[in-house]
Structure formats: C-alpha cells, structure tokens
Amino acid sequence: MRPTVTYGCETWLLTTSDENQLYIFERKILKKIYGRTRNPDGTWRIKTNDELRRRMKQEDIIKFIKPQRLRWAAHVMRIQELPEK
C-alpha cells in the first residue's frame, strides 16, 4: 500500500491538513488489514491506534515521507553542482 500512496512524495508540499489526511487513510487501511480484536467477554472491538502502531513495526507514513523529500532535495542539489561541458 505504501509505495502506491507515496508515489512522487518527494515533490509534495505537505500541509498539516494533508498530513492529517494521510494519517487517517493509513489508520483506516491498517484497521482493515489487522481486523478486529476479541475481548475476553466474547465481544469484538476495533483495534486502537496504539495497537496498530505497535503491530506495524514501521514508522508512520509521514515519518516515511519526510526523509524521502530530504533525499530528493540532496539529489537535486548534486545535479546542479555538476560542471557544464
């Protein structure tokens, strides 16, 4: 899921609203992937955000995007530093 969602993220301008929408999307997908949890009394409940974060064992989507943007900026800077022929 992440490669599809973050395609081209190096060039995005992320506002706080965009970041919140990405968090919401990621949590919605993870809740579908990991499913529900059965309580000891036999009822079912949706996993909390903390439970999802612990299960995922990866950084969240914004912590993935920000280093990608820095990598891209460094790449662009190196291109501009090349001597002309």
N, CA, C and O atoms as a CHARMM CRD file, in Angstrom:
* protein
*
  340
    1    1 MET  N      0.81600  -1.18200   0.00000 PROA 1      0.00000
    2    1 MET  CA     0.00000   0.00000   0.00000 PROA 1      0.00000
    3    1 MET  C      0.86600   1.25400   0.00000 PROA 1      0.00000
    4    1 MET  O      0.58100   2.20100  -0.73200 PROA 1      0.00000
    5    2 ARG  N      1.91000   1.27000   0.80500 PROA 2      0.00000
    6    2 ARG  CA     2.70300   2.49000   0.96700 PROA 2      0.00000
    7    2 ARG  C      3.35100   2.97900  -0.32700 PROA 2      0.00000
    8    2 ARG  O      3.30900   4.18200  -0.58700 PROA 2      0.00000
    9    3 PRO  N      3.95000   2.11100  -1.15700 PROA 3      0.00000
   10    3 PRO  CA     4.55200   2.62000  -2.39600 PROA 3      0.00000
   11    3 PRO  C      3.53900   3.30600  -3.31100 PROA 3      0.00000
   12    3 PRO  O      3.86400   4.29700  -3.96500 PROA 3      0.00000
   13    4 THR  N      2.33700   2.79100  -3.35800 PROA 4      0.00000
   14    4 THR  CA     1.31700   3.39400  -4.21200 PROA 4      0.00000
   15    4 THR  C      0.89800   4.75800  -3.68600 PROA 4      0.00000
   16    4 THR  O      0.76100   5.71200  -4.45200 PROA 4      0.00000
   17    5 VAL  N      0.69700   4.84600  -2.38600 PROA 5      0.00000
   18    5 VAL  CA     0.23300   6.09900  -1.77500 PROA 5      0.00000
   19    5 VAL  C      1.30700   7.17200  -1.82400 PROA 5      0.00000
   20    5 VAL  O      0.99900   8.34900  -2.01500 PROA 5      0.00000
   21    6 THR  N      2.55500   6.78200  -1.65500 PROA 6      0.00000
   22    6 THR  CA     3.62800   7.77600  -1.55000 PROA 6      0.00000
   23    6 THR  C      4.36800   8.02400  -2.87100 PROA 6      0.00000
   24    6 THR  O      5.41200   8.67700  -2.88000 PROA 6      0.00000
   25    7 TYR  N      3.84200   7.51400  -3.96800 PROA 7      0.00000
   26    7 TYR  CA     4.50000   7.71800  -5.25600 PROA 7      0.00000
   27    7 TYR  C      4.61100   9.21800  -5.54300 PROA 7      0.00000
   28    7 TYR  O      3.60400   9.92600  -5.55600 PROA 7      0.00000
   29    8 GLY  N      5.80600   9.68700  -5.76600 PROA 8      0.00000
   30    8 GLY  CA     6.02400  11.09900  -6.05700 PROA 8      0.00000
   31    8 GLY  C      6.02800  11.98700  -4.83200 PROA 8      0.00000
   32    8 GLY  O      5.96500  13.20900  -4.96600 PROA 8      0.00000
   33    9 CYS  N      6.10100  11.41100  -3.63700 PROA 9      0.00000
   34    9 CYS  CA     6.00900  12.20200  -2.40600 PROA 9      0.00000
   35    9 CYS  C      7.19100  13.16300  -2.24600 PROA 9      0.00000
   36    9 CYS  O      7.11300  14.11300  -1.46600 PROA 9      0.00000
   37   10 GLU  N      8.26000  12.92800  -2.96100 PROA 10     0.00000
   38   10 GLU  CA     9.43800  13.78600  -2.84400 PROA 10     0.00000
   39   10 GLU  C      9.12700  15.22200  -3.24700 PROA 10     0.00000
   40   10 GLU  O      9.78100  16.15200  -2.77600 PROA 10     0.00000
   41   11 THR  N      8.15700  15.40700  -4.09600 PROA 11     0.00000
   42   11 THR  CA     7.85500  16.74700  -4.60800 PROA 11     0.00000
   43   11 THR  C      6.59100  17.35100  -4.00100 PROA 11     0.00000
   44   11 THR  O      6.17200  18.43300  -4.41200 PROA 11     0.00000
   45   12 TRP  N      5.98700  16.68400  -3.04500 PROA 12     0.00000
   46   12 TRP  CA     4.76000  17.20300  -2.43700 PROA 12     0.00000
   47   12 TRP  C      5.04100  18.35500  -1.49900 PROA 12     0.00000
   48   12 TRP  O      6.08400  18.40400  -0.84600 PROA 12     0.00000
   49   13 LEU  N      4.09700  19.28500  -1.43800 PROA 13     0.00000
   50   13 LEU  CA     4.06700  20.30200  -0.39700 PROA 13     0.00000
   51   13 LEU  C      3.04800  19.82400   0.62500 PROA 13     0.00000
   52   13 LEU  O      1.84700  19.85800   0.35700 PROA 13     0.00000
   53   14 LEU  N      3.49800  19.38200   1.78300 PROA 14     0.00000
   54   14 LEU  CA     2.59200  18.82000   2.77400 PROA 14     0.00000
   55   14 LEU  C      2.15200  19.88000   3.77400 PROA 14     0.00000
   56   14 LEU  O      2.97600  20.44900   4.49000 PROA 14     0.00000
   57   15 THR  N      0.87100  20.13700   3.81800 PROA 15     0.00000
   58   15 THR  CA     0.31700  20.99700   4.85400 PROA 15     0.00000
   59   15 THR  C     -0.08800  20.11500   6.02900 PROA 15     0.00000
   60   15 THR  O     -0.09300  18.88800   5.92200 PROA 15     0.00000
   61   16 THR  N     -0.42500  20.74100   7.14200 PROA 16     0.00000
   62   16 THR  CA    -0.88300  19.98500   8.30500 PROA 16     0.00000
   63   16 THR  C     -2.14100  19.20700   7.96500 PROA 16     0.00000
   64   16 THR  O     -2.32100  18.07700   8.41800 PROA 16     0.00000
   65   17 SER  N     -3.00200  19.80600   7.17600 PROA 17     0.00000
   66   17 SER  CA    -4.22600  19.13300   6.75800 PROA 17     0.00000
   67   17 SER  C     -3.91600  17.89600   5.91700 PROA 17     0.00000
   68   17 SER  O     -4.53800  16.84900   6.09500 PROA 17     0.00000
   69   18 ASP  N     -2.96200  18.01500   5.00800 PROA 18     0.00000
   70   18 ASP  CA    -2.55200  16.85900   4.18900 PROA 18     0.00000
   71   18 ASP  C     -1.98500  15.74200   5.05800 PROA 18     0.00000
   72   18 ASP  O     -2.28900  14.56700   4.85400 PROA 18     0.00000
   73   19 GLU  N     -1.15800  16.12100   6.02800 PROA 19     0.00000
   74   19 GLU  CA    -0.57700  15.12200   6.92100 PROA 19     0.00000
   75   19 GLU  C     -1.67300  14.39300   7.69000 PROA 19     0.00000
   76   19 GLU  O     -1.63100  13.17000   7.82100 PROA 19     0.00000
   77   20 ASN  N     -2.64900  15.13300   8.19600 PROA 20     0.00000
   78   20 ASN  CA    -3.75700  14.51500   8.93300 PROA 20     0.00000
   79   20 ASN  C     -4.53900  13.56000   8.04500 PROA 20     0.00000
   80   20 ASN  O     -4.92600  12.48000   8.49300 PROA 20     0.00000
   81   21 GLN  N     -4.77600  13.93800   6.80200 PROA 21     0.00000
   82   21 GLN  CA    -5.50000  13.06900   5.87900 PROA 21     0.00000
   83   21 GLN  C     -4.72000  11.78600   5.59400 PROA 21     0.00000
   84   21 GLN  O     -5.30900  10.71000   5.49100 PROA 21     0.00000
   85   22 LEU  N     -3.40500  11.89900   5.46800 PROA 22     0.00000
   86   22 LEU  CA    -2.57400  10.70700   5.24700 PROA 22     0.00000
   87   22 LEU  C     -2.58700   9.78800   6.46500 PROA 22     0.00000
   88   22 LEU  O     -2.65900   8.56800   6.32200 PROA 22     0.00000
   89   23 TYR  N     -2.51700  10.37800   7.67900 PROA 23     0.00000
   90   23 TYR  CA    -2.61300   9.57300   8.90400 PROA 23     0.00000
   91   23 TYR  C     -3.94200   8.82800   8.95800 PROA 23     0.00000
   92   23 TYR  O     -3.98200   7.63200   9.25000 PROA 23     0.00000
   93   24 ILE  N     -5.02300   9.53800   8.67600 PROA 24     0.00000
   94   24 ILE  CA    -6.35400   8.93400   8.71300 PROA 24     0.00000
   95   24 ILE  C     -6.44800   7.79500   7.70900 PROA 24     0.00000
   96   24 ILE  O     -6.95200   6.72100   8.03500 PROA 24     0.00000
   97   25 PHE  N     -5.96900   8.02100   6.49100 PROA 25     0.00000
   98   25 PHE  CA    -6.00800   6.99100   5.45900 PROA 25     0.00000
   99   25 PHE  C     -5.22100   5.76100   5.89100 PROA 25     0.00000
  100   25 PHE  O     -5.69200   4.63100   5.76100 PROA 25     0.00000
  101   26 GLU  N     -4.00200   5.99700   6.41300 PROA 26     0.00000
  102   26 GLU  CA    -3.15800   4.87900   6.82000 PROA 26     0.00000
  103   26 GLU  C     -3.83100   4.05900   7.92900 PROA 26     0.00000
  104   26 GLU  O     -3.84200   2.83000   7.86900 PROA 26     0.00000
  105   27 ARG  N     -4.38200   4.72500   8.92500 PROA 27     0.00000
  106   27 ARG  CA    -5.04100   4.00700  10.01900 PROA 27     0.00000
  107   27 ARG  C     -6.26100   3.23900   9.52600 PROA 27     0.00000
  108   27 ARG  O     -6.51700   2.12300   9.97800 PROA 27     0.00000
  109   28 LYS  N     -7.01100   3.82600   8.60600 PROA 28     0.00000
  110   28 LYS  CA    -8.18900   3.14400   8.06900 PROA 28     0.00000
  111   28 LYS  C     -7.79200   1.85000   7.36300 PROA 28     0.00000
  112   28 LYS  O     -8.44100   0.81800   7.54100 PROA 28     0.00000
  113   29 ILE  N     -6.73100   1.90300   6.56500 PROA 29     0.00000
  114   29 ILE  CA    -6.25700   0.71600   5.85300 PROA 29     0.00000
  115   29 ILE  C     -5.73600  -0.32800   6.84100 PROA 29     0.00000
  116   29 ILE  O     -6.03100  -1.51600   6.70500 PROA 29     0.00000
  117   30 LEU  N     -4.96200   0.11300   7.83500 PROA 30     0.00000
  118   30 LEU  CA    -4.40800  -0.83100   8.81400 PROA 30     0.00000
  119   30 LEU  C     -5.50700  -1.51100   9.62200 PROA 30     0.00000
  120   30 LEU  O     -5.38900  -2.68900   9.95700 PROA 30     0.00000
  121   31 LYS  N     -6.56200  -0.78700   9.93400 PROA 31     0.00000
  122   31 LYS  CA    -7.67600  -1.39300  10.67100 PROA 31     0.00000
  123   31 LYS  C     -8.33800  -2.47800   9.84100 PROA 31     0.00000
  124   31 LYS  O     -8.78700  -3.48700  10.38600 PROA 31     0.00000
  125   32 LYS  N     -8.40500  -2.28600   8.54500 PROA 32     0.00000
  126   32 LYS  CA    -8.96700  -3.31600   7.67200 PROA 32     0.00000
  127   32 LYS  C     -8.02300  -4.51700   7.56400 PROA 32     0.00000
  128   32 LYS  O     -8.46900  -5.66400   7.56200 PROA 32     0.00000
  129   33 ILE  N     -6.72900  -4.24900   7.47600 PROA 33     0.00000
  130   33 ILE  CA    -5.75400  -5.32700   7.34200 PROA 33     0.00000
  131   33 ILE  C     -5.70000  -6.17600   8.60900 PROA 33     0.00000
  132   33 ILE  O     -5.76900  -7.40300   8.53300 PROA 33     0.00000
  133   34 TYR  N     -5.57900  -5.53900   9.76800 PROA 34     0.00000
  134   34 TYR  CA    -5.40400  -6.27400  11.01700 PROA 34     0.00000
  135   34 TYR  C     -6.71300  -6.75000  11.63400 PROA 34     0.00000
  136   34 TYR  O     -6.69800  -7.59200  12.53100 PROA 34     0.00000
  137   35 GLY  N     -7.82000  -6.23800  11.18000 PROA 35     0.00000
  138   35 GLY  CA    -9.11300  -6.72400  11.64600 PROA 35     0.00000
  139   35 GLY  C     -9.44800  -6.32600  13.06800 PROA 35     0.00000
  140   35 GLY  O     -8.83800  -5.42700  13.64600 PROA 35     0.00000
  141   36 ARG  N    -10.42000  -7.01200  13.60800 PROA 36     0.00000
  142   36 ARG  CA   -10.91500  -6.70100  14.94600 PROA 36     0.00000
  143   36 ARG  C    -10.26000  -7.58500  15.99100 PROA 36     0.00000
  144   36 ARG  O     -9.60000  -8.57300  15.66800 PROA 36     0.00000
  145   37 THR  N    -10.45400  -7.21100  17.25300 PROA 37     0.00000
  146   37 THR  CA    -9.90100  -7.94600  18.38100 PROA 37     0.00000
  147   37 THR  C    -11.04700  -8.48900  19.22200 PROA 37     0.00000
  148   37 THR  O    -12.03100  -7.79400  19.47300 PROA 37     0.00000
  149   38 ARG  N    -10.91100  -9.73300  19.65200 PROA 38     0.00000
  150   38 ARG  CA   -11.93700 -10.32300  20.50800 PROA 38     0.00000
  151   38 ARG  C    -11.59800 -10.04100  21.97000 PROA 38     0.00000
  152   38 ARG  O    -10.49800 -10.33900  22.43300 PROA 38     0.00000
  153   39 ASN  N    -12.56000  -9.46500  22.68400 PROA 39     0.00000
  154   39 ASN  CA   -12.41400  -9.19600  24.11300 PROA 39     0.00000
  155   39 ASN  C    -12.60800 -10.49200  24.90100 PROA 39     0.00000
  156   39 ASN  O    -13.16800 -11.45300  24.37400 PROA 39     0.00000
  157   40 PRO  N    -12.15200 -10.52900  26.16000 PROA 40     0.00000
  158   40 PRO  CA   -12.33800 -11.73100  26.98700 PROA 40     0.00000
  159   40 PRO  C    -13.80800 -12.12400  27.17900 PROA 40     0.00000
  160   40 PRO  O    -14.11400 -13.30000  27.37600 PROA 40     0.00000
  161   41 ASP  N    -14.71500 -11.14600  27.12200 PROA 41     0.00000
  162   41 ASP  CA   -16.13500 -11.46500  27.30200 PROA 41     0.00000
  163   41 ASP  C    -16.80600 -11.94900  26.02400 PROA 41     0.00000
  164   41 ASP  O    -18.01000 -12.20300  26.01100 PROA 41     0.00000
  165   42 GLY  N    -16.02400 -12.08000  24.93700 PROA 42     0.00000
  166   42 GLY  CA   -16.54900 -12.60800  23.68800 PROA 42     0.00000
  167   42 GLY  C    -17.00600 -11.55600  22.69000 PROA 42     0.00000
  168   42 GLY  O    -17.36600 -11.90400  21.56500 PROA 42     0.00000
  169   43 THR  N    -17.00300 -10.28700  23.06200 PROA 43     0.00000
  170   43 THR  CA   -17.39400  -9.22300  22.13600 PROA 43     0.00000
  171   43 THR  C    -16.19100  -8.84200  21.27400 PROA 43     0.00000
  172   43 THR  O    -15.04900  -9.16200  21.60300 PROA 43     0.00000
  173   44 TRP  N    -16.46600  -8.15900  20.17100 PROA 44     0.00000
  174   44 TRP  CA   -15.41900  -7.72400  19.24900 PROA 44     0.00000
  175   44 TRP  C    -15.27200  -6.21600  19.32600 PROA 44     0.00000
  176   44 TRP  O    -16.23800  -5.49800  19.58500 PROA 44     0.00000
  177   45 ARG  N    -14.04500  -5.74100  19.09700 PROA 45     0.00000
  178   45 ARG  CA   -13.80200  -4.30000  19.05800 PROA 45     0.00000
  179   45 ARG  C    -12.74900  -3.99900  17.99600 PROA 45     0.00000
  180   45 ARG  O    -11.97500  -4.86600  17.59200 PROA 45     0.00000
  181   46 ILE  N    -12.74700  -2.75600  17.56400 PROA 46     0.00000
  182   46 ILE  CA   -11.75200  -2.29200  16.59200 PROA 46     0.00000
  183   46 ILE  C    -10.46700  -1.97400  17.34400 PROA 46     0.00000
  184   46 ILE  O    -10.52000  -1.45800  18.46100 PROA 46     0.00000
  185   47 LYS  N     -9.32400  -2.27100  16.75800 PROA 47     0.00000
  186   47 LYS  CA    -8.03700  -2.00300  17.40000 PROA 47     0.00000
  187   47 LYS  C     -7.82300  -0.49300  17.55200 PROA 47     0.00000
  188   47 LYS  O     -8.26000   0.29700  16.71400 PROA 47     0.00000
  189   48 THR  N     -7.15100  -0.11600  18.62500 PROA 48     0.00000
  190   48 THR  CA    -6.84300   1.29100  18.85300 PROA 48     0.00000
  191   48 THR  C     -5.64700   1.69400  17.99000 PROA 48     0.00000
  192   48 THR  O     -4.94500   0.84200  17.44400 PROA 48     0.00000
  193   49 ASN  N     -5.42900   2.99400  17.87900 PROA 49     0.00000
  194   49 ASN  CA    -4.29200   3.48600  17.10200 PROA 49     0.00000
  195   49 ASN  C     -2.97400   3.01800  17.70000 PROA 49     0.00000
  196   49 ASN  O     -2.04000   2.70400  16.96100 PROA 49     0.00000
  197   50 ASP  N     -2.88000   2.96500  19.03400 PROA 50     0.00000
  198   50 ASP  CA    -1.64700   2.48300  19.67500 PROA 50     0.00000
  199   50 ASP  C     -1.38600   1.01900  19.34700 PROA 50     0.00000
  200   50 ASP  O     -0.24500   0.63400  19.09300 PROA 50     0.00000
  201   51 GLU  N     -2.43200   0.20400  19.35000 PROA 51     0.00000
  202   51 GLU  CA    -2.26500  -1.20500  18.99600 PROA 51     0.00000
  203   51 GLU  C     -1.79200  -1.35000  17.55200 PROA 51     0.00000
  204   51 GLU  O     -0.94000  -2.18600  17.25100 PROA 51     0.00000
  205   52 LEU  N     -2.34200  -0.54300  16.67500 PROA 52     0.00000
  206   52 LEU  CA    -1.92700  -0.59100  15.26600 PROA 52     0.00000
  207   52 LEU  C     -0.47000  -0.17800  15.11800 PROA 52     0.00000
  208   52 LEU  O      0.28200  -0.80700  14.37400 PROA 52     0.00000
  209   53 ARG  N     -0.06700   0.87300  15.82100 PROA 53     0.00000
  210   53 ARG  CA     1.30600   1.36300  15.74400 PROA 53     0.00000
  211   53 ARG  C      2.28500   0.28900  16.20800 PROA 53     0.00000
  212   53 ARG  O      3.32500   0.08600  15.58000 PROA 53     0.00000
  213   54 ARG  N      1.96000  -0.39800  17.30100 PROA 54     0.00000
  214   54 ARG  CA     2.84700  -1.45300  17.80900 PROA 54     0.00000
  215   54 ARG  C      2.92200  -2.62600  16.83500 PROA 54     0.00000
  216   54 ARG  O      3.99000  -3.21000  16.65400 PROA 54     0.00000
  217   55 ARG  N      1.82400  -2.96800  16.22000 PROA 55     0.00000
  218   55 ARG  CA     1.80000  -4.10300  15.28600 PROA 55     0.00000
  219   55 ARG  C      2.55200  -3.82300  14.00300 PROA 55     0.00000
  220   55 ARG  O      3.18100  -4.71600  13.43500 PROA 55     0.00000
  221   56 MET  N      2.48800  -2.59900  13.55200 PROA 56     0.00000
  222   56 MET  CA     3.05300  -2.26200  12.25300 PROA 56     0.00000
  223   56 MET  C      4.56800  -2.41400  12.22600 PROA 56     0.00000
  224   56 MET  O      5.11300  -2.86100  11.21700 PROA 56     0.00000
  225   57 LYS  N      5.25900  -2.06100  13.28900 PROA 57     0.00000
  226   57 LYS  CA     6.71300  -2.18600  13.38800 PROA 57     0.00000
  227   57 LYS  C      7.44800  -1.40700  12.29800 PROA 57     0.00000
  228   57 LYS  O      8.54700  -1.78100  11.89000 PROA 57     0.00000
  229   58 GLN  N      6.83600  -0.33300  11.83600 PROA 58     0.00000
  230   58 GLN  CA     7.45500   0.58500  10.87900 PROA 58     0.00000
  231   58 GLN  C      7.07900   1.99200  11.29000 PROA 58     0.00000
  232   58 GLN  O      6.16600   2.19900  12.09000 PROA 58     0.00000
  233   59 GLU  N      7.79200   2.95500  10.73400 PROA 59     0.00000
  234   59 GLU  CA     7.43100   4.34000  11.01000 PROA 59     0.00000
  235   59 GLU  C      6.11100   4.66300  10.31500 PROA 59     0.00000
  236   59 GLU  O      5.73600   4.00800   9.34200 PROA 59     0.00000
  237   60 ASP  N      5.41900   5.66900  10.81700 PROA 60     0.00000
  238   60 ASP  CA     4.16400   6.04300  10.17400 PROA 60     0.00000
  239   60 ASP  C      4.44600   6.69100   8.82300 PROA 60     0.00000
  240   60 ASP  O      5.60100   6.92600   8.46800 PROA 60     0.00000
  241   61 ILE  N      3.41400   6.97000   8.09500 PROA 61     0.00000
  242   61 ILE  CA     3.55600   7.41300   6.70600 PROA 61     0.00000
  243   61 ILE  C      4.28000   8.75800   6.58500 PROA 61     0.00000
  244   61 ILE  O      5.03500   8.95900   5.63400 PROA 61     0.00000
  245   62 ILE  N      4.06800   9.67200   7.52000 PROA 62     0.00000
  246   62 ILE  CA     4.72200  10.98200   7.45700 PROA 62     0.00000
  247   62 ILE  C      6.20800  10.84500   7.78200 PROA 62     0.00000
  248   62 ILE  O      7.04100  11.51200   7.16800 PROA 62     0.00000
  249   63 LYS  N      6.54200   9.98900   8.73800 PROA 63     0.00000
  250   63 LYS  CA     7.95300   9.76100   9.06300 PROA 63     0.00000
  251   63 LYS  C      8.66300   9.01100   7.94300 PROA 63     0.00000
  252   63 LYS  O      9.89300   8.98800   7.90500 PROA 63     0.00000
  253   64 PHE  N      7.92900   8.41200   7.05100 PROA 64     0.00000
  254   64 PHE  CA     8.49700   7.78700   5.85700 PROA 64     0.00000
  255   64 PHE  C      8.70400   8.83500   4.76000 PROA 64     0.00000
  256   64 PHE  O      9.72100   8.81500   4.06500 PROA 64     0.00000
  257   65 ILE  N      7.74800   9.74200   4.60600 PROA 65     0.00000
  258   65 ILE  CA     7.78400  10.73100   3.51900 PROA 65     0.00000
  259   65 ILE  C      8.87200  11.78100   3.72700 PROA 65     0.00000
  260   65 ILE  O      9.57000  12.13500   2.77700 PROA 65     0.00000
  261   66 LYS  N      9.02900  12.28000   4.94000 PROA 66     0.00000
  262   66 LYS  CA     9.96600  13.38700   5.17700 PROA 66     0.00000
  263   66 LYS  C     11.40700  13.04900   4.79200 PROA 66     0.00000
  264   66 LYS  O     12.05000  13.86900   4.13700 PROA 66     0.00000
  265   67 PRO  N     11.94800  11.88700   5.16300 PROA 67     0.00000
  266   67 PRO  CA    13.31400  11.56200   4.69400 PROA 67     0.00000
  267   67 PRO  C     13.39600  11.40000   3.17100 PROA 67     0.00000
  268   67 PRO  O     14.42100  11.71300   2.56500 PROA 67     0.00000
  269   68 GLN  N     12.31500  10.91200   2.55800 PROA 68     0.00000
  270   68 GLN  CA    12.29600  10.78700   1.09900 PROA 68     0.00000
  271   68 GLN  C     12.46300  12.16500   0.45600 PROA 68     0.00000
  272   68 GLN  O     13.18700  12.31400  -0.52900 PROA 68     0.00000
  273   69 ARG  N     11.79200  13.16200   1.01700 PROA 69     0.00000
  274   69 ARG  CA    11.88300  14.52000   0.48400 PROA 69     0.00000
  275   69 ARG  C     13.29400  15.07600   0.64300 PROA 69     0.00000
  276   69 ARG  O     13.80400  15.74500  -0.25500 PROA 69     0.00000
  277   70 LEU  N     13.92500  14.80200   1.78500 PROA 70     0.00000
  278   70 LEU  CA    15.29600  15.26300   2.00000 PROA 70     0.00000
  279   70 LEU  C     16.26100  14.59700   1.02400 PROA 70     0.00000
  280   70 LEU  O     17.16100  15.24200   0.48800 PROA 70     0.00000
  281   71 ARG  N     16.06200  13.29900   0.80000 PROA 71     0.00000
  282   71 ARG  CA    16.90000  12.57900  -0.16100 PROA 71     0.00000
  283   71 ARG  C     16.78600  13.18800  -1.55400 PROA 71     0.00000
  284   71 ARG  O     17.78400  13.35500  -2.25500 PROA 71     0.00000
  285   72 TRP  N     15.55700  13.51800  -1.94400 PROA 72     0.00000
  286   72 TRP  CA    15.32400  14.10600  -3.25700 PROA 72     0.00000
  287   72 TRP  C     15.97800  15.48700  -3.36000 PROA 72     0.00000
  288   72 TRP  O     16.57300  15.82200  -4.38400 PROA 72     0.00000
  289   73 ALA  N     15.86500  16.28700  -2.29000 PROA 73     0.00000
  290   73 ALA  CA    16.47500  17.62300  -2.29300 PROA 73     0.00000
  291   73 ALA  C     17.99000  17.51100  -2.44300 PROA 73     0.00000
  292   73 ALA  O     18.59500  18.29100  -3.17900 PROA 73     0.00000
  293   74 ALA  N     18.60600  16.55900  -1.76100 PROA 74     0.00000
  294   74 ALA  CA    20.05500  16.35400  -1.88900 PROA 74     0.00000
  295   74 ALA  C     20.41200  15.93000  -3.30800 PROA 74     0.00000
  296   74 ALA  O     21.42900  16.35900  -3.85300 PROA 74     0.00000
  297   75 HSD  N     19.58400  15.09800  -3.89600 PROA 75     0.00000
  298   75 HSD  CA    19.81400  14.65800  -5.27500 PROA 75     0.00000
  299   75 HSD  C     19.77300  15.84700  -6.23100 PROA 75     0.00000
  300   75 HSD  O     20.63900  15.98400  -7.09400 PROA 75     0.00000
  301   76 VAL  N     18.78200  16.69100  -6.07900 PROA 76     0.00000
  302   76 VAL  CA    18.65700  17.87400  -6.95100 PROA 76     0.00000
  303   76 VAL  C     19.84700  18.80000  -6.76400 PROA 76     0.00000
  304   76 VAL  O     20.35300  19.36300  -7.73500 PROA 76     0.00000
  305   77 MET  N     20.30000  18.96400  -5.52200 PROA 77     0.00000
  306   77 MET  CA    21.46500  19.82100  -5.27600 PROA 77     0.00000
  307   77 MET  C     22.70800  19.26200  -5.96000 PROA 77     0.00000
  308   77 MET  O     23.49900  20.02300  -6.51700 PROA 77     0.00000
  309   78 ARG  N     22.89000  17.94200  -5.92700 PROA 78     0.00000
  310   78 ARG  CA    24.05400  17.33200  -6.58300 PROA 78     0.00000
  311   78 ARG  C     23.98600  17.52100  -8.09600 PROA 78     0.00000
  312   78 ARG  O     25.01500  17.73500  -8.73700 PROA 78     0.00000
  313   79 ILE  N     22.80500  17.44700  -8.66200 PROA 79     0.00000
  314   79 ILE  CA    22.65000  17.63500 -10.11600 PROA 79     0.00000
  315   79 ILE  C     23.07500  19.05400 -10.48900 PROA 79     0.00000
  316   79 ILE  O     23.75900  19.25200 -11.49300 PROA 79     0.00000
  317   80 GLN  N     22.68300  20.02000  -9.70500 PROA 80     0.00000
  318   80 GLN  CA    23.00400  21.42900 -10.01200 PROA 80     0.00000
  319   80 GLN  C     24.49200  21.71900  -9.86000 PROA 80     0.00000
  320   80 GLN  O     24.99900  22.66800 -10.45800 PROA 80     0.00000
  321   81 GLU  N     25.20000  20.91500  -9.06900 PROA 81     0.00000
  322   81 GLU  CA    26.61300  21.12100  -8.85900 PROA 81     0.00000
  323   81 GLU  C     27.49200  20.53600  -9.95000 PROA 81     0.00000
  324   81 GLU  O     28.69200  20.80700  -9.97700 PROA 81     0.00000
  325   82 LEU  N     26.92700  19.74100 -10.85200 PROA 82     0.00000
  326   82 LEU  CA    27.72000  19.13800 -11.92400 PROA 82     0.00000
  327   82 LEU  C     28.28800  20.21300 -12.83200 PROA 82     0.00000
  328   82 LEU  O     27.58800  21.16600 -13.17600 PROA 82     0.00000
  329   83 PRO  N     29.55300  20.07400 -13.22700 PROA 83     0.00000
  330   83 PRO  CA    30.14900  21.06300 -14.12800 PROA 83     0.00000
  331   83 PRO  C     29.55100  20.94000 -15.53600 PROA 83     0.00000
  332   83 PRO  O     29.22500  19.85200 -16.01100 PROA 83     0.00000
  333   84 GLU  N     29.42800  22.07600 -16.16000 PROA 84     0.00000
  334   84 GLU  CA    28.89400  22.06800 -17.54400 PROA 84     0.00000
  335   84 GLU  C     30.03700  21.70300 -18.49600 PROA 84     0.00000
  336   84 GLU  O     31.20500  21.98200 -18.22300 PROA 84     0.00000
  337   85 LYS  N     29.68200  21.08400 -19.59500 PROA 85     0.00000
  338   85 LYS  CA    30.69500  20.67700 -20.57200 PROA 85     0.00000
  339   85 LYS  C     30.70800  21.61600 -21.74200 PROA 85     0.00000
  340   85 LYS  O     31.49700  21.43600 -22.66900 PROA 85     0.00000
